[in-house]
Amino acid sequence: MISFLIAFVLLVVGYFVYGRFVEHVFRPDYSRKTPALVHPDGVDYVPMKPWRIFLIQFLNIAGVGPICGAIMGAQFGTASFLWIVLGSIFAGAVHDFLGGMISLREDGCSLPEIHGRYLGNATKQFMRGFTILLMVLVGVVFVSTPAGLLMDNFTPDWNVYVWITIIMVYYLIATLLPIDKIIGKVYPVFGFLLIGMAVAIVVAFVMYQPAIPELWDGLENRHPNAAHNPIFPMMFISIACGAISGFHATQSPLMARCMVNERQGRPIFYGAMITEGIVALIWAAAATYFFGPDSPVDTAGKGGPAMVGIIANEWFIPVVAVITVLGVISAAVTSGDTALRSARLIIADFMHMEQRSMKRRLYIAIPLFAVTTLILIFSLADKEGFDVIWRYFAWTNQVLATITLWAITVYLTKNRKGFWYVITLLPALFMTMVTSSFIFVAEKEGFGTLIPREIGYCIGGFITLLALVLYIISYRKISKQ
């Protein structure tokens, strides 16, 4: 429990200390007019109150990542605590804040447009398709998970497709309507529900005093299949949204189009990520207990959604258990709809298609939802289909975060004198090593069964070194200019 408390305090201190330092590096201009004030359109560029934007941003980025991802990461032991804290403060929150502020400074542009401006036109074209693919995978994952939880916990006699249909209809409506009509009104309620769920687990810590492992007990790999799941890079891919997530940077432009002052950036972007890190830490701590030898139930082979139900039903009275499950469901739903909304805006940006009229929104939304539905049907048709989709979603998500960190690094190199770019260069190098080595080390998702693990790490290291060399070449060109 002491390690958990220390980690909790470090996350809070990180927001006030390192968050302020990163804000200083960006240099917000409090007198600058934001996109929401320059050209409000009543659909996506809509001025909103800061507290409402924060709750929407928090729910947009949260999803089931800091819950199910943190639970999956907790299988590796207390090393998950370290990555959630260090990753959130020095990588994830920096990534979210600077990505969001660059979008705010550049007329609320979508993420692929940022990639194009700082990594070149070829990168922009590739990232348009890559980001849309990730948004579709998020939509698929965040339809299946809440539908399964709703059926298992509330309507066991229903067919899962009933809930899938209901959720998909809601996603379509939320994607098409102005952002302040549904998302702006419903999300704050869901946000309080998600935060309340995390508080309930902390109360359970105090009441039950579970034997949560301490960092000084050792950082060894405690995964039940440790031989095939090394901490590096598997844990860093599994935790994902609880430490750093490329998906977050796709959501930040949505809120950048609603902010009315650049001073709101740190609490909305950096603060939402730290809050998510706290949620991830709480769930990871609870999961380490239930995965440990003192667990009151058998959790062998249980995945993230199943563990949510186990933790809720073991620690809470029925009413609170229901609220906890609903909190997880709301987290998934509120990320799925904004993911597809982001996809609509990204497509609209590169097609230069205005989005004031409903008809033009439908031109994009109908084929987008058709593709999402086809992938969803495929994933449900095969018993392992959803697991495959989830694993590739997690890896794709981290690849996007890595590329975004490189784009931000080039932005800082161009726009800030000195060596401020190091605050994103180091996380970019680390995440490049994580994502590149994963595909060569992972046995189910990559080439781990074809090549020795040591060779996989070497290939990952070579790719990381190559990325650094390309950056140095770019740095020299920028310096000459």
C-alpha positions in Angstrom: 0.0 0.0 0.0 2.9 2.4 0.7 4.1 2.1 -2.9 0.6 2.9 -4.1 0.4 6.0 -2.0 3.9 7.2 -3.1 2.9 6.7 -6.7 -0.3 8.6 -6.2 1.5 11.5 -4.7 4.1 11.6 -7.4 1.4 11.8 -10.1 -0.2 14.8 -8.3 3.2 16.5 -7.8 4.1 15.8 -11.4 1.1 17.8 -12.6 2.1 20.9 -10.6 5.8 20.8 -11.1 6.7 19.1 -14.4 3.4 20.2 -16.0 4.2 23.8 -15.3 7.7 23.3 -16.7 6.3 21.9 -19.9 3.8 24.7 -20.1 6.7 27.2 -19.8 8.4 25.5 -22.7 5.4 25.9 -24.9 4.8 29.5 -23.8 1.0 29.9 -24.0 -0.3 33.3 -25.3 -3.2 34.3 -23.1 -4.1 37.2 -25.5 -4.3 35.0 -28.6 -7.8 34.3 -29.9 -8.6 30.6 -30.2 -10.2 28.8 -33.2 -13.6 28.6 -31.3 -13.6 32.4 -31.1 -12.3 33.1 -34.6 -14.7 31.0 -36.6 -17.4 29.2 -34.5 -19.5 27.0 -36.7 -22.0 25.7 -34.2 -21.0 22.0 -34.9 -17.3 21.4 -34.0 -16.0 24.9 -33.2 -18.2 25.6 -30.2 -16.9 27.7 -27.2 -17.5 25.8 -24.0 -16.7 26.2 -20.3 -13.3 24.9 -19.1 -14.6 22.4 -16.5 -16.9 20.9 -19.1 -14.1 20.6 -21.6 -11.9 18.9 -19.0 -14.5 16.3 -18.3 -15.1 15.7 -22.0 -11.4 15.4 -22.6 -10.9 13.1 -19.7 -13.7 10.8 -20.9 -12.6 11.0 -24.5 -9.1 9.7 -23.7 -10.0 7.3 -20.8 -12.1 4.6 -22.5 -11.3 1.2 -21.1 -7.6 1.7 -21.6 -6.7 2.9 -18.0 -9.0 0.2 -16.6 -8.6 -3.0 -18.7 -5.1 -1.9 -19.9 -4.0 -1.3 -16.4 -5.4 -4.6 -15.2 -3.6 -6.4 -18.0 -0.4 -4.6 -17.1 -0.8 -5.5 -13.5 -0.2 -9.1 -14.4 3.5 -8.1 -14.8 3.7 -7.0 -11.1 4.7 -3.8 -9.4 6.7 -2.7 -12.5 3.4 -1.5 -13.8 3.3 1.1 -11.0 6.6 2.6 -12.2 5.5 2.8 -15.8 2.1 4.4 -15.0 3.8 7.1 -12.9 6.8 7.8 -15.1 5.0 7.3 -18.3 2.1 9.6 -17.4 4.3 12.5 -16.1 7.2 12.4 -18.6 5.6 10.9 -21.8 1.8 10.7 -21.9 0.9 14.1 -20.3 3.7 15.9 -22.3 2.4 14.2 -25.5 -1.2 15.2 -24.8 -0.5 18.7 -23.7 1.9 19.7 -26.5 -0.1 17.9 -29.2 -3.3 19.6 -28.0 -1.6 23.0 -27.8 -0.1 22.8 -31.3 -3.6 22.0 -32.6 -5.0 24.9 -30.7 -2.3 27.2 -32.0 -2.8 26.0 -35.6 -6.5 26.5 -36.0 -7.7 23.3 -34.4 -6.1 21.1 -37.1 -6.4 17.4 -37.0 -3.5 15.1 -35.9 -2.4 14.0 -39.4 -2.2 17.6 -40.5 0.3 18.2 -37.6 2.3 15.2 -38.7 2.4 16.6 -42.2 3.6 20.1 -41.2 6.5 18.8 -39.2 7.3 15.3 -40.7 6.6 16.0 -44.3 3.8 15.5 -46.8 4.4 11.8 -47.3 4.1 11.2 -43.6 0.8 13.2 -43.6 -0.7 11.1 -46.3 0.3 7.8 -44.6 -0.9 9.0 -41.2 -4.3 10.0 -42.5 -5.0 6.4 -43.4 -3.2 5.1 -40.3 -5.1 7.3 -37.9 -8.5 6.6 -39.5 -7.7 2.9 -39.2 -6.9 3.3 -35.5 -10.2 5.3 -35.0 -12.1 2.5 -36.6 -10.4 -0.1 -34.4 -11.2 2.0 -31.3 -14.8 2.1 -32.4 -14.9 -1.7 -32.8 -13.2 -2.3 -29.4 -15.3 0.2 -27.6 -18.5 -1.3 -29.0 -17.7 -4.9 -28.1 -16.5 -4.2 -24.6 -19.5 -2.3 -23.3 -21.9 -4.5 -25.1 -20.4 -7.6 -23.5 -20.4 -6.0 -20.0 -24.0 -4.9 -20.4 -25.2 -8.3 -21.4 -23.1 -10.2 -18.8 -24.1 -8.0 -15.9 -27.7 -6.8 -16.7 -29.3 -8.8 -19.5 -27.8 -12.3 -19.6 -30.7 -13.6 -21.7 -30.2 -11.0 -24.5 -28.2 -11.5 -27.6 -25.1 -9.3 -27.6 -26.0 -7.9 -31.0 -29.0 -6.1 -29.4 -26.6 -4.0 -27.3 -24.2 -3.6 -30.2 -27.0 -2.2 -32.3 -28.1 0.2 -29.6 -24.5 1.5 -29.0 -23.9 1.8 -32.7 -27.0 3.9 -33.2 -25.9 6.2 -30.3 -22.4 6.5 -31.9 -23.9 7.6 -35.2 -26.1 10.2 -33.5 -23.2 11.5 -31.4 -20.9 11.6 -34.5 -23.4 13.6 -36.5 -24.9 16.1 -34.0 -23.1 19.3 -32.9 -20.6 18.6 -30.1 -22.6 20.6 -27.5 -25.9 18.8 -28.1 -25.1 15.3 -26.7 -21.4 15.1 -25.8 -21.3 18.4 -24.1 -24.4 17.6 -21.9 -24.0 13.9 -21.1 -20.2 13.6 -20.7 -19.9 15.6 -17.5 -22.3 13.1 -15.8 -20.3 10.2 -17.1 -17.1 11.9 -16.0 -18.2 12.2 -12.4 -19.3 8.6 -12.6 -15.9 7.4 -13.7 -14.1 9.5 -11.0 -16.6 8.2 -8.4 -15.8 4.6 -9.4 -12.1 5.2 -8.8 -12.8 6.8 -5.4 -14.9 3.8 -4.4 -12.0 1.5 -5.0 -9.7 3.7 -2.9 -12.4 3.5 -0.1 -12.2 -0.3 -0.5 -8.4 -0.1 0.0 -9.0 1.6 3.3 -11.7 -0.8 4.4 -10.2 -4.1 3.4 -6.5 -3.3 3.6 -5.6 -5.7 0.7 -2.0 -7.0 0.5 -0.9 -4.9 -2.5 2.7 -5.7 -3.4 5.4 -3.1 -2.7 8.1 -2.0 -5.2 10.8 -3.2 -2.8 9.4 -6.7 -2.9 11.0 -6.9 -6.4 10.2 -5.9 -10.0 10.4 -9.4 -11.4 7.9 -10.5 -14.0 4.9 -12.0 -12.3 2.9 -12.6 -15.5 1.4 -16.2 -15.4 3.0 -16.8 -18.8 6.2 -14.8 -18.2 8.4 -16.9 -20.4 6.4 -15.7 -23.5 5.6 -12.2 -22.2 8.7 -10.2 -21.2 8.1 -7.0 -19.4 9.8 -5.1 -22.2 8.0 -4.4 -24.4 4.8 -6.3 -23.5 3.9 -4.4 -20.4 4.4 -1.0 -22.2 2.0 -2.0 -24.9 -0.6 -3.5 -22.6 -1.0 -0.5 -20.2 -1.2 1.9 -23.2 -3.7 4.6 -22.2 -2.7 4.5 -18.6 0.7 5.9 -19.4 0.8 7.2 -23.0 -1.6 6.8 -25.9 -1.7 8.0 -29.5 -5.4 7.9 -29.4 -5.3 10.9 -27.0 -3.7 13.1 -29.6 -6.6 12.4 -32.0 -9.1 13.6 -29.4 -7.2 16.8 -28.3 -8.2 18.7 -31.5 -11.8 18.2 -30.7 -11.3 20.1 -27.4 -8.9 22.6 -29.0 -11.8 23.7 -31.2 -13.9 24.5 -28.0 -11.4 26.3 -25.8 -11.5 30.0 -25.4 -8.0 30.7 -24.0 -4.6 29.1 -24.2 -4.3 29.3 -20.4 -6.8 26.3 -20.2 -4.3 24.0 -21.9 -2.4 22.6 -18.9 -5.5 21.6 -16.8 -7.4 20.3 -19.8 -4.6 18.4 -21.7 -1.9 17.7 -19.1 -4.4 17.4 -16.2 -6.7 15.0 -18.0 -3.8 12.6 -18.6 -2.6 12.8 -15.0 -6.2 12.1 -13.9 -6.3 9.1 -16.2 -2.9 7.9 -14.8 -4.4 8.0 -11.3 -7.4 5.9 -12.5 -5.0 3.4 -14.1 -2.9 3.3 -10.9 -5.9 2.5 -8.8 -7.1 -0.3 -11.0 -3.6 -1.7 -11.4 -3.2 -1.7 -7.6 -6.5 -3.5 -7.1 -5.6 -6.0 -9.9 -2.1 -6.8 -8.4 -3.9 -8.0 -5.2 -6.4 -10.1 -7.1 -3.7 -11.6 -9.3 -1.6 -12.3 -6.2 -1.5 -15.3 -3.9 -3.9 -13.7 -1.4 -6.7 -13.3 -3.9 -10.1 -14.5 -2.5 -11.1 -15.8 -6.0 -9.5 -17.7 -8.8 -8.5 -15.1 -11.5 -6.4 -17.4 -13.7 -6.9 -16.6 -17.4 -9.2 -13.7 -16.6 -9.1 -10.7 -18.9 -9.7 -7.0 -18.2 -13.6 -6.9 -18.5 -14.0 -10.1 -16.4 -11.7 -8.7 -13.7 -13.8 -5.5 -13.5 -16.8 -7.6 -12.5 -14.7 -9.7 -10.1 -13.3 -6.7 -8.3 -16.7 -4.9 -8.2 -18.6 -7.9 -6.8 -16.0 -8.9 -4.3 -15.5 -5.5 -2.7 -18.8 -3.6 -3.1 -22.4 -4.0 -2.2 -24.7 -4.6 -5.2 -25.6 -1.0 -5.8 -22.0 0.2 -5.8 -20.9 -2.8 -7.9 -23.5 -1.8 -10.5 -22.3 1.8 -10.5 -18.7 0.6 -10.9 -19.6 -1.5 -13.9 -21.6 1.3 -15.4 -18.6 3.6 -14.9 -16.5 1.2 -17.0 -19.2 1.0 -19.6 -19.5 4.8 -19.8 -15.7 5.1 -20.2 -15.8 2.8 -23.2 -18.9 4.4 -24.8 -17.6 7.9 -24.4 -14.4 7.1 -26.2 -15.9 5.1 -29.0 -18.2 7.8 -30.1 -15.5 10.5 -30.1 -13.2 8.2 -32.0 -15.6 7.9 -34.9 -16.3 11.6 -34.6 -12.5 12.3 -34.9 -12.4 10.0 -38.0 -15.2 12.1 -39.6 -13.2 15.3 -39.0 -9.9 13.9 -40.2 -11.6 12.7 -43.5 -13.4 16.1 -43.8 -10.1 17.9 -43.3 -8.2 16.1 -46.1 -11.2 16.2 -48.4 -11.7 19.9 -47.7 -15.4 19.1 -47.1 -17.3 21.6 -44.9 -19.2 20.0 -42.0 -22.0 22.6 -41.3 -24.6 20.7 -43.3 -25.9 17.3 -42.1 -25.9 16.0 -45.6 -22.1 16.3 -45.9 -21.6 14.8 -42.5 -23.6 11.8 -43.7 -21.5 11.5 -46.8 -18.6 10.7 -44.5 -20.3 8.9 -41.6 -22.2 6.3 -43.6 -19.2 4.6 -45.3 -17.2 5.1 -42.1 -19.8 3.2 -40.0 -20.2 0.6 -42.7 -16.5 -0.3 -42.5 -16.6 -0.3 -38.7 -19.6 -2.7 -38.7 -17.9 -5.1 -41.1 -14.8 -5.3 -38.9 -17.0 -5.7 -35.8 -18.9 -8.6 -37.4 -15.6 -10.3 -38.4 -14.2 -9.9 -34.8 -17.3 -11.5 -33.3 -17.5 -14.3 -35.8 -14.2 -15.8 -34.6 -13.7 -16.7 -30.9 -10.2 -15.1 -31.0 -11.2 -12.4 -33.4 -11.7 -9.7 -30.7 -8.5 -10.6 -29.0 -6.6 -10.1 -32.3 -8.3 -6.8 -32.9 -7.5 -5.6 -29.3 -3.8 -6.5 -29.6 -3.4 -4.7 -32.9 -5.3 -1.8 -31.6 -2.9 -1.5 -28.6 0.2 -1.7 -30.9 -1.3 0.7 -33.5 -2.2 3.1 -30.6 1.4 3.2 -29.4 2.9 3.6 -32.9 0.7 6.7 -33.3 1.9 8.1 -30.0 5.5 7.5 -31.1 5.1 9.3 -34.4 3.3 12.2 -32.7 6.2 12.6 -30.2 8.6 12.8 -33.2 6.4 15.5 -34.8 6.3 17.5 -31.5 10.0 17.2 -31.2 10.5 18.7 -34.6 8.0 21.5 -33.7 10.0 22.3 -30.6 13.3 22.2 -32.6 11.9 24.7 -35.0 10.1 27.0 -32.6 12.1 27.0 -29.4 15.8 28.0 -28.9 18.0 25.8 -26.8 17.6 22.1 -26.0 13.9 22.1 -25.0 13.2 19.5 -27.6 14.7 16.9 -25.3 11.5 16.7 -23.3 9.9 14.8 -26.2 13.0 13.5 -27.9 13.8 11.1 -25.0 10.2 9.7 -24.8 10.1 9.4 -28.6 13.3 7.3 -28.6 12.0 5.1 -25.8 8.6 4.5 -27.5 10.3 3.9 -30.8 12.2 1.1 -29.1 9.0 -0.2 -27.5 6.9 -0.3 -30.6 9.6 -1.5 -33.0 10.9 -4.3 -30.8 7.3 -5.5 -30.0 6.5 -6.5 -33.5 9.7 -8.6 -33.6 9.5 -10.0 -30.1 5.7 -10.7 -29.7 4.9 -14.3 -30.6 1.2 -14.0 -31.4 1.2 -10.5 -32.9 4.6 -10.4 -34.6 7.6 -12.5 -35.6 8.6 -13.8 -32.1 8.2 -17.4 -33.1 10.3 -17.0 -36.2 13.4 -15.2 -34.8 15.2 -15.3 -31.5 14.2 -12.7 -29.0 17.7 -11.2 -28.8 17.6 -10.6 -32.6 14.2 -9.0 -32.2 15.6 -6.5 -29.6 18.6 -5.8 -31.9 16.3 -5.0 -34.8 14.2 -2.7 -32.5 17.5 -1.0 -31.4 18.6 -0.5 -35.0 15.2 1.1 -35.9 15.5 3.4 -32.9 19.0 4.4 -33.9 17.9 5.0 -37.5 15.1 7.3 -36.2 17.7 9.3 -34.1 20.0 9.6 -37.2 17.1 10.9 -39.3 16.2 13.4 -36.6 19.8 14.6 -36.3 19.8 15.2 -40.1 16.6 17.1 -39.8 18.0 19.1 -36.9 21.0 20.2 -38.9 18.7 21.4 -41.8 16.6 23.3 -39.3 19.7 24.9 -37.7 21.0 26.1 -41.1 17.6 27.6 -41.9 
